Amino acid sequence: MEAVNQVINLHQVAEITLGYHPKVKSSQRPKVGCSRQVYEVLYNFWDKDTLELAEHFQVMLLNRANRVLGICTISKGGTAGTVVDAKLVFATALKGCAQSIIVSHNHPSGNLMPSEQDKRMTRRLVEIGKALDLPVLDHVIVTADGYYSFADEGEL
């Protein structure tokens, strides 16, 4: 067998750059100071056609003044759950220059109470956020009739 000699061209390596280009002035972004305001922003963002159909997981990015930088859908699931990839949650937050985040998902059933899986996932995200100095301020379960705040219930 002949050995194949490969020439590595260092000029074909991908360049990675960081940038942030907000399109909305900070003063024009909604400011959230309590779970009720978070729920109202999330509820207005949510696709009402799917709120009671399938679970979605969203992350709200905040600046230091708790102004909303944006909301990103991390996953879309079925009627009884959705998969949350923590790497995507925090990659989104880091790329968006967030100083803190609020995570959320809906319960199509209308049940406001978190499942054990919801609680485990929340604890995991909170721990990762601490390690990255990117705090998870709350986890809000959204329904058409109201919300559940992990922070308000002392579960963070």
N, C-alpha and C positions, 0 to 999 in steps of 0.2 A: 504494500500500500504506500501510496505517496502521501507525504505530509502536505497539507494544504497551508500555504502561507497566507495569512490574512494581514493586510495592512490596515491599521487603525488610523482613521482620519479624525483628528481631534477637532477639526472645524465642523464636523457634522453632529456635534453634541448640542442638545437643546439648551437654549438660554432660558433661564427662569428669572422673571422680573416680578416685583411687587408694585402694585399701584392701587390707588383709591380715588375714584372720581365721582363724588356724590352729585346728584342732579337736583337735589332739593336743599335749600338753605336750612341750617339747624333750627332757626326760629320758626320755620314753617312745619316742622315735624311734630306729630302728636307727642305729648309728654304724658307718661304714665306714672302715677304716684301711689296707686292702690290696685288691688285685684279687680275691682269693679271697672276701672278704666282699662285695664289690660283686657278683660273680657269684652268690653265694648269695641275696642280696636280689633281684637281677634274675630269677634262675631261679624263685624262689618267686612272683614277681609275674606271670611270663609265662603266657599261656594255653597250656597243654600240648597242647590240641587243634590248635593252629596252629604250634607251635614247629618241627615238621618238615614243615610244609605250605607256608607262605608267609612271606616276609620282612616283619618289622615293625621300625620304628625307634623307640626309646624314649630319653627324656632323664630322667636322675635329677637332681633338684635337691637341693643340699646347702647347709647353713648354714655359718658359719665354723668350727664344731667338727666338720665332716664328718658331721653327723646328717642323715638323709634327710628332706627336707621332703615329697617326693612323687616319683612317677614318672608321666610322661605319654607316651602313645603319639602320636608325631608323624605317622607314616605307616604304612600297610599296603599291601603290594605283592603281587607274584606269587611264583612259585617261584624266580625268578632275580634278583630285585631289588626295590627300592622307591625312590621319589623322596623326597629330603630337602630341605625348604625351610628354609634357614638362618634366615630371618625368623621362622618359626614356632618353631624351636628357641629362639632368644633372646627372642622375645616371651613364650614360656612361662616361661623362666627369670626374666625381669624381673618379670613379673606375680606369680610365686611367691616373690619376694624372695630368690632364690637368691644365694649368694655365690660359688658355683662349680657346675660341672655335670660329669656323666659321661654320655657318649652311648653308645648300644649298639644293636646290631641282631643278628638271628639269621641263621644260614646253615642253611636247611632241609636242605641236602645233608649236613650234618654236618662239612663241611670247615672247619677252624679258621683256615686261612690267609686273610689279607685280600687282596682283589683290588686292582688298581691304582686302580680307581674308589673303593674304600673308603679307600685311602691319600690320594688327592686330596681327597676330601670331608673327611677328618679334618684335613688341613693347613688347608683353608679355614675350618673351624669353629674351629680353634685360633687362627688369625689374627684372625677376627672377635671371638672371646672376649678376646683381648689388647686389641683396640681398645676394647672395652666395659668393660674391667677386670672381666671375668666369665670366669675361666679354665676351660678344658676340661681336667680333670684326667686323664681317660682315655677311651678308646674301647674297649669290650669287645664282642667277638663271642661270642655265646651259642649253644651247641648242647646237645643232650641229654647229650652225653658229656664236656663240658668247655667251656673258654673260651680266648680269645686276648685278651691285654691289650696295647694299643699302648704304654702307659706302661712295662710290664715289659720290653717288647722294644726300648725306646729309640726308638720311632717317633713321639714327640710333639714 
